[in-house]
């Protein structure tokens, strides 16, 4: 069981290492990290800079570490390639802002349709 609830998201994210820049999409997010959809995941343990734009319009920047990858499998059934990235060195204010954005997504997703 996960320590933090993950919420589906569809936000663009920039992932940058000193050598490489990757523009991808966040598939889900929690207060601890994100899953980034990509067919070109970085190696496990890679440290990177992240930048994405939550719905509040204020860019979020953080450091992260690739914790696991779900590689593309040739002729396989892997329909969700990408990498799990753990946030590192978040300040209490950054974590609070992130949790608030996640709660907003969860609330909007659970809001019943109006007739």
C-alpha contacts under 8 A as a table, 3 or more apart, distances in Angstrom:
res1	aa1	res2	aa2	distance
2	X	5	X	6.72
4	X	30	X	6.06
4	X	31	X	6.51
4	X	32	X	6.90
5	X	30	X	5.89
5	X	31	X	7.92
6	X	28	X	6.10
6	X	29	X	5.26
6	X	30	X	4.61
7	X	28	X	5.28
7	X	29	X	5.39
7	X	30	X	6.41
7	X	102	X	6.83
7	X	105	X	7.24
7	X	106	X	6.42
8	X	27	X	5.83
8	X	28	X	4.14
8	X	29	X	6.48
9	X	26	X	6.14
9	X	27	X	5.24
9	X	28	X	4.88
9	X	29	X	6.58
9	X	105	X	7.56
10	X	25	X	6.32
10	X	26	X	5.57
10	X	27	X	5.65
10	X	28	X	7.42
11	X	25	X	5.56
11	X	26	X	5.27
11	X	27	X	7.56
11	X	52	X	6.86
11	X	53	X	6.83
11	X	54	X	7.01
12	X	23	X	7.24
12	X	24	X	5.88
12	X	25	X	4.44
12	X	26	X	6.22
12	X	52	X	6.05
12	X	53	X	7.16
13	X	23	X	5.96
13	X	24	X	5.40
13	X	25	X	5.41
13	X	26	X	6.36
13	X	36	X	7.99
13	X	50	X	6.79
13	X	51	X	5.66
13	X	52	X	4.58
13	X	53	X	7.55
14	X	21	X	7.15
14	X	22	X	5.84
14	X	23	X	4.71
14	X	24	X	6.43
14	X	49	X	7.89
14	X	50	X	5.65
14	X	51	X	5.14
14	X	52	X	6.45
15	X	21	X	5.91
15	X	22	X	5.03
15	X	23	X	6.33
15	X	24	X	7.58
15	X	48	X	6.34
15	X	49	X	5.75
15	X	50	X	4.87
15	X	51	X	6.83
16	X	19	X	7.73
16	X	20	X	5.77
16	X	21	X	4.50
16	X	22	X	6.19
16	X	48	X	5.35
16	X	49	X	5.08
16	X	50	X	6.56
17	X	20	X	5.13
17	X	21	X	6.44
17	X	47	X	6.87
17	X	48	X	4.83
17	X	49	X	6.47
18	X	48	X	8.00
24	X	36	X	6.69
24	X	37	X	6.44
24	X	38	X	6.23
25	X	36	X	5.63
25	X	37	X	5.59
25	X	38	X	7.51
26	X	29	X	7.17
26	X	34	X	6.52
26	X	35	X	5.80
26	X	36	X	4.50
26	X	37	X	6.20
27	X	34	X	7.48
27	X	35	X	5.59
27	X	36	X	5.76
27	X	37	X	6.08
28	X	34	X	5.75
28	X	35	X	5.40
28	X	36	X	7.54
29	X	32	X	7.88
29	X	33	X	5.92
29	X	34	X	4.36
29	X	35	X	6.51
29	X	102	X	7.27
30	X	33	X	5.36
30	X	34	X	6.31
30	X	99	X	7.59
30	X	102	X	6.87
31	X	95	X	6.73
31	X	98	X	6.41
31	X	99	X	5.68
31	X	102	X	7.64
32	X	86	X	5.84
32	X	87	X	5.73
33	X	64	X	7.94
33	X	84	X	7.22
33	X	85	X	5.43
33	X	86	X	4.23
33	X	87	X	5.05
34	X	84	X	5.89
34	X	85	X	5.34
34	X	86	X	6.65
34	X	87	X	7.86
35	X	82	X	6.93
35	X	83	X	5.66
35	X	84	X	4.48
35	X	85	X	6.20
36	X	82	X	5.43
36	X	83	X	5.41
36	X	84	X	6.47
36	X	85	X	7.51
37	X	80	X	6.89
37	X	81	X	5.97
37	X	82	X	4.38
37	X	83	X	6.82
38	X	41	X	5.94
38	X	81	X	5.82
38	X	82	X	4.48
38	X	83	X	7.34
39	X	71	X	6.95
39	X	72	X	5.97
39	X	81	X	5.69
39	X	82	X	6.09
40	X	71	X	7.80
40	X	82	X	7.20
41	X	69	X	6.59
41	X	70	X	7.91
41	X	71	X	7.04
41	X	82	X	5.54
41	X	83	X	5.71
42	X	46	X	6.43
42	X	66	X	7.08
42	X	69	X	7.80
42	X	83	X	7.42
43	X	46	X	5.71
43	X	66	X	6.96
43	X	69	X	7.41
44	X	65	X	7.83
44	X	66	X	5.02
44	X	67	X	5.60
44	X	68	X	5.55
44	X	69	X	6.62
45	X	65	X	5.78
45	X	66	X	5.05
45	X	67	X	6.06
46	X	65	X	5.54
46	X	66	X	5.34
47	X	63	X	7.26
47	X	64	X	5.79
47	X	65	X	4.56
47	X	66	X	6.71
48	X	63	X	5.80
48	X	64	X	5.37
48	X	65	X	6.26
49	X	61	X	7.33
49	X	62	X	5.95
49	X	63	X	4.61
49	X	64	X	6.21
50	X	60	X	7.94
50	X	61	X	5.57
50	X	62	X	5.18
50	X	63	X	5.85
50	X	64	X	6.77
51	X	59	X	6.78
51	X	60	X	5.59
51	X	61	X	4.51
51	X	62	X	6.60
52	X	59	X	5.78
52	X	60	X	5.36
52	X	61	X	6.74
53	X	56	X	7.71
53	X	57	X	6.12
53	X	58	X	6.24
53	X	59	X	4.56
53	X	60	X	5.92
54	X	57	X	6.02
54	X	58	X	6.79
54	X	59	X	6.81
54	X	60	X	7.14
54	X	101	X	6.70
55	X	58	X	7.85
55	X	101	X	7.33
56	X	101	X	7.52
62	X	87	X	6.80
62	X	88	X	7.32
62	X	89	X	7.68
62	X	90	X	6.86
63	X	87	X	5.98
63	X	88	X	5.47
63	X	89	X	6.74
63	X	90	X	7.80
64	X	85	X	5.92
64	X	86	X	5.33
64	X	87	X	4.41
64	X	88	X	5.18
65	X	85	X	5.37
65	X	86	X	5.31
65	X	87	X	6.67
65	X	88	X	7.01
66	X	69	X	7.48
66	X	83	X	6.60
66	X	84	X	5.86
66	X	85	X	4.42
66	X	86	X	6.41
67	X	83	X	7.52
67	X	84	X	5.59
67	X	85	X	5.55
67	X	86	X	6.33
68	X	83	X	5.76
68	X	84	X	5.22
68	X	85	X	7.33
69	X	81	X	7.70
69	X	82	X	5.90
69	X	83	X	4.22
69	X	84	X	6.16
70	X	80	X	7.29
70	X	81	X	4.96
70	X	82	X	5.18
70	X	83	X	5.90
71	X	78	X	7.87
71	X	81	X	5.26
71	X	82	X	6.33
71	X	83	X	7.99
72	X	76	X	7.88
72	X	78	X	6.40
72	X	81	X	5.41
72	X	82	X	7.96
73	X	76	X	4.87
73	X	77	X	7.21
73	X	78	X	6.10
78	X	81	X	6.40
87	X	90	X	6.87
90	X	93	X	7.95
90	X	94	X	5.82
90	X	95	X	6.01
91	X	94	X	5.14
91	X	95	X	6.22
92	X	95	X	5.13
92	X	96	X	6.13
93	X	96	X	5.11
93	X	97	X	6.23
94	X	97	X	5.14
94	X	98	X	6.13
95	X	98	X	5.04
95	X	99	X	6.09
96	X	99	X	5.10
96	X	100	X	6.12
97	X	100	X	5.07
97	X	101	X	6.28
98	X	101	X	5.12
98	X	102	X	6.25
99	X	102	X	5.03
99	X	103	X	6.12
100	X	103	X	5.11
100	X	104	X	6.21
101	X	104	X	5.07
101	X	105	X	6.40
102	X	105	X	5.15
102	X	106	X	6.23
103	X	106	X	5.03
103	X	107	X	5.98
104	X	107	X	5.10
104	X	108	X	6.14
105	X	108	X	5.22
105	X	109	X	6.13
106	X	109	X	5.14
106	X	110	X	6.19
107	X	110	X	5.21
107	X	111	X	6.06
108	X	111	X	5.18
